[in-house]
């Protein structure tokens, strides 16, 4: 096999690796979301009327990622306004989730259901959690 073909295949593989990793992280985030979050926010992130806030199209998710990260880890209680609707249900803590798992959940919900809220990094999550 000519050398330029080998170099091309190596470079093509290197370029494909980040795409594959991103897909894997997205699948991990979805799996973690379905396991830890979908019971209340539902599979499509729609929430439940005025009991559980939506994540799909949620201004709170878009505008307050640090609070969402802290809520995933430590839980949330007290009133919260999402898309102009007041919610007051308690969200349980997920202390067993690693920082990396929280990143994967956040990046999944930030891109799912038509959301386009960017990605968070492990460093951002650790900063927001005070680690």
C-alpha positions as CSV (number, residue, x, y, z in Angstrom):
1,X,0.0,0.0,0.0
2,X,1.5,3.4,-0.9
3,X,2.7,5.5,2.0
4,X,0.3,8.4,1.2
5,X,-2.7,6.1,1.5
6,X,-1.5,4.9,4.9
7,X,-1.0,8.5,6.1
8,X,-4.5,9.4,4.7
9,X,-6.1,6.6,6.6
10,X,-4.3,7.5,9.8
11,X,-5.4,11.1,9.5
12,X,-8.9,10.2,8.6
13,X,-9.1,8.0,11.8
14,X,-7.7,10.8,13.9
15,X,-10.4,13.2,12.6
16,X,-13.2,10.7,13.1
17,X,-12.2,10.0,16.8
18,X,-13.5,13.2,18.2
19,X,-16.8,12.7,16.4
20,X,-17.1,9.2,17.7
21,X,-16.2,10.4,21.2
22,X,-18.9,13.1,21.1
23,X,-21.5,10.6,20.0
24,X,-20.5,8.3,22.9
25,X,-20.7,11.1,25.4
26,X,-24.1,12.1,24.0
27,X,-25.3,8.5,24.4
28,X,-23.9,8.3,27.9
29,X,-25.7,11.6,28.8
30,X,-29.0,10.3,27.4
31,X,-28.6,7.0,29.3
32,X,-27.8,8.9,32.6
33,X,-30.7,11.3,31.9
34,X,-33.2,8.4,31.4
35,X,-31.9,6.7,34.6
36,X,-31.8,9.7,36.9
37,X,-34.0,12.5,35.5
38,X,-36.7,11.2,33.2
39,X,-38.9,9.9,36.0
40,X,-39.8,13.6,36.8
41,X,-38.9,15.5,33.7
42,X,-40.0,12.7,31.3
43,X,-38.2,11.3,28.3
44,X,-38.8,14.3,26.1
45,X,-37.9,16.8,28.8
46,X,-41.5,18.2,28.8
47,X,-42.0,18.2,32.6
48,X,-45.4,17.8,34.1
49,X,-47.8,20.7,34.0
50,X,-47.0,23.0,37.0
51,X,-45.5,20.2,39.1
52,X,-42.2,19.4,37.4
53,X,-40.5,22.0,35.2
54,X,-39.7,21.3,31.6
55,X,-36.1,21.1,30.4
56,X,-37.0,21.3,26.7
57,X,-36.9,25.0,25.8
58,X,-36.3,26.0,29.4
59,X,-35.0,29.5,30.0
60,X,-33.8,28.4,33.5
61,X,-31.6,25.7,31.9
62,X,-30.2,28.1,29.3
63,X,-29.6,31.0,31.7
64,X,-28.5,29.3,35.0
65,X,-26.3,26.3,34.1
66,X,-24.4,26.6,37.4
67,X,-27.6,26.3,39.4
68,X,-28.7,23.3,37.3
69,X,-25.4,21.6,38.0
70,X,-25.6,22.3,41.7
71,X,-29.2,21.0,41.6
72,X,-28.2,17.8,39.9
73,X,-25.6,17.1,42.6
74,X,-27.3,18.6,45.7
75,X,-30.9,18.7,44.9
76,X,-33.2,21.7,44.7
77,X,-36.1,23.0,46.8
78,X,-38.1,26.2,47.0
79,X,-39.8,28.1,44.3
80,X,-38.3,28.3,40.8
81,X,-39.5,30.1,37.7
82,X,-39.2,28.4,34.4
83,X,-40.6,30.0,31.2
84,X,-42.7,32.3,33.3
85,X,-44.3,29.5,35.4
86,X,-43.6,29.0,39.1
87,X,-42.6,25.5,40.3
88,X,-42.1,24.4,43.9
89,X,-41.5,20.7,43.8
90,X,-38.3,19.3,45.5
91,X,-35.7,17.8,43.3
92,X,-33.7,15.0,44.9
93,X,-29.9,15.1,45.1
94,X,-27.8,12.8,43.0
95,X,-24.6,12.7,45.1
96,X,-23.5,9.4,43.5
97,X,-23.0,11.0,40.1
98,X,-19.4,11.9,39.2
99,X,-18.5,15.3,37.8
100,X,-18.0,13.6,34.4
101,X,-21.5,12.1,34.5
102,X,-23.0,15.5,35.4
103,X,-21.2,17.0,32.4
104,X,-22.6,14.3,30.2
105,X,-26.1,14.9,31.5
106,X,-25.8,18.7,31.1
107,X,-24.5,18.4,27.6
108,X,-27.2,16.0,26.6
109,X,-30.1,18.2,28.0
110,X,-28.4,21.3,26.6
111,X,-28.7,19.8,23.1
112,X,-31.8,17.6,23.3
113,X,-35.3,18.4,22.3
114,X,-34.3,21.4,20.2
115,X,-32.3,23.1,22.9
116,X,-29.1,24.8,21.7
117,X,-27.5,25.9,24.9
118,X,-23.9,24.9,24.3
119,X,-21.7,22.5,26.3
120,X,-20.2,22.6,29.7
121,X,-16.8,21.4,30.7
122,X,-15.6,19.3,33.6
123,X,-13.7,22.4,34.8
124,X,-16.9,24.5,34.8
125,X,-18.8,21.8,36.7
126,X,-16.0,21.5,39.3
127,X,-15.9,25.3,39.7
128,X,-19.7,25.5,40.1
129,X,-19.7,22.7,42.6
130,X,-16.8,24.4,44.5
131,X,-14.4,21.5,43.9
